């Protein structure tokens, strides 16, 4: 799919070419007496690896939790990087998202506290790598996660959190289909590199398929530009090109390439806790503030 074709799929009625916004926004704090839930469910998806998807899942979750929104991160990647990055070693994952999708294990029983206050994690395990074959004969294979999120009625996991973030694997596998079927909207991390738009082709097709057959309410929340290097002219060129083509589908916030964000997982911490003042942490606070601002808007954000 060409850039113009991608633009046609995502086009919105807004002025093209909005300038990049790297300024920090104040993170709106939640009122202490506000009730928790029902959760908004966000899938972070891009079948291209190395775009900052898990880094975004962890740090956006941490920023939402910092604002007072109780947040659950559901790790659906067999690599389990989100789980490891939040301090849950493989040996401690006796119950994981694999058991949720293949057995009757409740998400409320799998979710555990992370090192970030207000941020919980449903960890992944390597068993997820074989789930496409394991569920190939199941009629409800694409809706297992949706059913798990709704299980329990009034006591379901969706009523226990304000936000639920689904960290998808870097593929368009059954796990990603489950996430898109269960989600209210999708956030697409997009690396500032030459082939940035190429990876959107299959993802947009999958989203359209999910909308038509499994989840008509699914919307694109936005595309977030990641790994932006202001020293590199190509990053600026790609960011400008993406905004010219995709208009307001792109978040105003840009996440810079940042060493401190890269170091944080080795200390089992989100970047916001590892170095609260680094440029990466400030960017994710700004992204969370922008998301919260969107969610307060009265109009619906429709999918392409």
Secondary structure, 3 states (H helix, E strand, C coil): CCHHHHHHHHCCCCCCCCCCECCCCCCCCCCCCCCCCCCEEEEECCCCCCCCHHHHHHHHHHHHHHCCCCEEEEECCCCCHHHHHCCCCHHHCCCCHHHHHHCCCCHHHHCEECCCCCEEEECCCHHHHHHHHHCCCCCCHHHHHHHHHHCCHHHCHHHCCCEEEEECCCCCCHHHHHHHHHCCEEEEEEECCCCCCCCHHHHHHHHHHHHHHCCCCCEEEEEEEEEECCCCHHHHHHHHHHHHHHHHHEEEEEEECCHHHHHHHHHCCCHHHHCCCCHHHHHHHHHHHHHHHHHHCCCCCCCC
